[in-house]
Amino acid sequence: MDRVLKALGAAHEGSVGVLLADGCEPGPVCFDVGSGSDVPSSTEWHVYDGRFGRPRAAVLRGRCSCGWRGMAEYPLDWTTLPQDKPLYGADVDLSGPVATRICR
């Protein structure tokens, strides 16, 4: 039984997701690190900062690894966010998306 619960827990890992201005959920951001066959990528909310040709997030929301997406949306105010610095260093309030990041 413990093994089953652990497997279910892994299928329901929540995180903070993003939507673009057109309402679409973007795919992973790929990082060009030069030549080679390994191209690292990420879907962490803070990589969608519009820098280096990346998509720019308009809204944050909760998401679960099972595919569930939260209905509550938390807009990003780009008039107060840095345009030329990483988004992870900005003072972004994640309390809303974090509280709703697990499917119910």
C-alpha positions, 0 to 999 in steps of 0.5 A: 500500500505504501508503494501505491501511495508513493506512486500516486504522490509522484503523479501529483507534484504541483508547481507554478505554471504560466500562460502567455498573453494570448492565453496559451500555455507555452512549451519548454524553454530550450537553452542553447549552450553551444554544440552537442546533442544535449539541449537543456530545457525548463518549464519553471515559471521564471524562465518565461521572462521574455529575455533572449527570445523566450516567451514572456509570461502574462499570468501565473497559475497552479498546475499539477504533473497529472495535467490538471491546471488551476482556474485561478489566474494571477497576472504579472505586472510587467510595469513593475518587473525588471525587463533586463534581469532574470524573473526569479530575482524579482519580487513576484508574489507566488502565494496564490499559484503555490496555494492552488498547485495541487489538483483536488 
